[in-house]
Amino acid sequence: MKTIDVYSRQGCHLCEILVEELLPLVQGRFRIVVHDIDTREDWRREYGTRVPVVEYDGELICQYHLDRQALTRILGLDESHT
């Protein structure tokens, strides 16, 4: 199963909302891995306050809020699920 990466941090309300919205859209088709940016210095430098960030195969899908159109376009999802 292919992986969607979400870069997040503990206590981030926007991060929690984004993951809650993302899960039902991709469940059973993609695996979601949530990375806490504060666990690695390179992630902390790269993302800073720019979380949440959603990436697939190294490509930015969206940041701050879930972009359903970008998700559909990049992942090739059936629009009836989004």
Summary of the structure (lengths in Angstrom):
residues: 82
radius of gyration: 12.2
end to end distance: 19.3
largest distance: 39.3
contacts: 216
relative contact order: 0.24
helix: 43%
strand: 28%
